[in-house]
């Protein structure tokens, strides 16, 4: 695919980077100024918006309408203490909207407009998307967007809303520290195997001074601790230096830079440059600003040691954050393999010294200091995209802050009781889901909020009303399951709820299902018994056949028998008659006893059977009223941070309108630039004899020069802000004159070559006609009538060319149009070639293949036929003869 839409965006407070996963690896995309870093600036003018580098360039000249530093405002309210502290860094107007959010006032399209930080962020993301589309030559919709690890639910949702307004689908909000850890780990070939001890890696990042500790094994990375100070960054050092020099200039030059926002902004820019120079040099370094205030040039100087002493409290806070992260990781210093630093502020020697002091290891800089986050985001986007194959490597992130759930009491609890539980403890793995079980008989509410120290004034995450909860039989509580999740974006919420409802079974549907199941089982059992019976019958049939065979054989055998003889004896005892009479009487008495016993047993068993039958009837009746459980999905009404659907649609529609206005303005500016460029180009050519000076009369040249001067003045006066159509009209007017002059020059310079070409074509055609008349074998297949037509056209072309050449030889005034333009000569030559070439390029027909009859050709020769016994080498000896015959047979 030409240009793969797999990009990662590092959304920074000062600048942004875009990286793309392309064939061969990760590539950082350059913007329209051929820079990898796009400033996080948005400016407004009377005609359009200015984004990125162009906006940064007018930070001082268009100070009130150039917005920067808005990343620290996104997702917050105006009364937020952090916002109030941030206002001292912002030279533009910031106010409170009616809903309590932040409003940024600017002058746009000659109107006073108010935009939220989310809208400003969407404008910057629109610029980044357009930059990516130009570089990758395809539409961009999916991305992975970086976010500080300390961002709360409100800030993350605000950033997602801004991306939606910009037309981007965020596959994942990726913590900046995690993105850098991915960039570090995926290219490492020496990571330990799963059976070996893991490698712990400490990452120190810029701007907010945030750190993480990562655990690495082969193909796997896990963030085990994270710490950050959202109120601390390299900008704090710049501000302290600016305050220091403001006091120095006040004493030295009697000026107050802090009272002049534009002057103070220039001072901040200069001290930032000084800070970077001091990071590389320990000697005292000077700096100066011309016409700083009241046309006064100011100068100052400072060395690194003075800067470290001045910013001592800043470095103390950095040290505290470093120790905090180490403490949260619960690791010994010996367990940490290496320390990696990333970002501009990490280059400060004092910070490197603090890291080496605390971790007893020299920090390394193996990663790209500025582009590591963007590269990690691009890698993550490639992992999530099915269109790209990436090396197997998994990353487990953290939910930094503990999350607590609170819910309404159940019916058996007091109404004023409070129930709460910690759903996600501090430094819990993410993404992660948990199911919570409640017993309620009516709709109830759940609240989620942060616990502990959170860098946000409100710890509220969201309130979720669980609807459609109904009581069970006898108003009993039902089992309700709620799913709470921290997703890949780090956004926390209740995403699903279900209820286990208990209802009485009517016996229809369930019994039908049971019956179907039993029938199926019975069919299987019957089939099995039939198979068993078949096997038994076969066995019995085999046994009876064997018995009959044996009996038949036994009849045929001669056997010996032993005969017993009778004896008549007279002795003591009962006679046979007496013995039979006694036996008969005893049998009759036994029979009477059995009959009485049977009668009693029959009555007993009959009663038992009656009891069993009645009990079965009772159980069957109870089964029909049996209570069964059903799981029902419940609806959730959420109250949380973020834009409503109506607000999101309104912002998206407005952004689309502004994009269209910017496109129209760009086209208008391009038309203006084209007109201005043509004015300068035509004026230069009029003054050069090698160009147009010899091809225009002096009076006409004077008039044209005057017209060019008037057009130039008009462009910088009343024509500065006219519509695109006006510029196009004036450009067409000038081109009508300029193109005539250019054509005169072309006709004069190219006439000789044009006539040479047409006469050459005529000579070639005449030569071919002569060859045909002489009977050349190569042309004897052509039609004589066609040759006659060609000959006539060649004669006409020759006559026209000679006449045109005569006219051009008589023409000597270059300031007038040529009697025969060069384009006309070229057209005449093309017409001649179109008439001649098709006739003479006809191929000569192939000789006809003569038919064969009875093996004898029409010329009387006999063909030799080869039988199948002939060698294969002889069969291939005459392919030209055999192939036509085979074709004719087929």
Secondary structure, 3 states (H helix, E strand, C coil): CCCCCCEEEEECCCEEEEEEEECCEEEECCCCCCCCCEECEEEECCCCEEECHHHHHCCCCCHHHEEECHHHCCCCECCCHHHHHHHHHCCCEEEECCCCEEEEEEEECCEEEEECHHHHHHHHHHHHHHHHHHHHCCCCCEEEEEECCCCCHHHHHHHHHHHHHCCCEEEEEEEHHHHHHHHHHHCCCCCCCCCCCCEEEEEECCCCCEEEEEEEECCEEEEEEEEECCCCCHHHHHHHHHHHHHHHHHHHHCCCHHHCHHHHHHHHHHHHHHHHHHHHCCCCEEEEEEEEECCEEEEEEECHHHHHHHCHHHHHHHHHHHHHHHHHHCCCHHHEEEEEECCCHHHCHHHHHHHHHHHCCCCECCCCCCCHHHHHHHHHHHHHCCCCCCCCCEEEEEECCEEEEEECCCCCCCCCCCEEEEEECCCEEECEEEEEEEEECCCEEEEEEEECCCCCCCCEEEEEEECCCCCCHHHCCEEEEEEEEECCCCCEEEEEEEEEEEEECCCHHHHHHHHHHHHHHHHHHHHHHHHHHHHHHHHHHHHHHHHHHHHHHHHHCCCCCCCCCCCCCCCCCCCHHHHHHHHHHHHHHHHHHHHHHHHHHHHHHHHHHHHHHHHHHHHHHHHHCCEEEEEEECCEEEEECCCCHHHHHHHHHHHHHHHHHHHHHHHHHHHHHHHHHHHHHHHHHHCCCCCCHHHCCHHHHHHHHHHHHHHHHHHHCCCCCCCHHHHHHHHHHHHHHHHHHHHHHHHHHHHHHHHHHHHHHHHHHHHHHHHHHCCCCCCCCCCHHHHHHHHHHHHHHHHHHHHHHHHHHHCCCCCCCCCCCHHHHHHHHHHHHHHHHHHHCCCCCCCCCCCEECCEECCCCECCCCCCCCCHHHHHHHHHHHHHHHHHHC
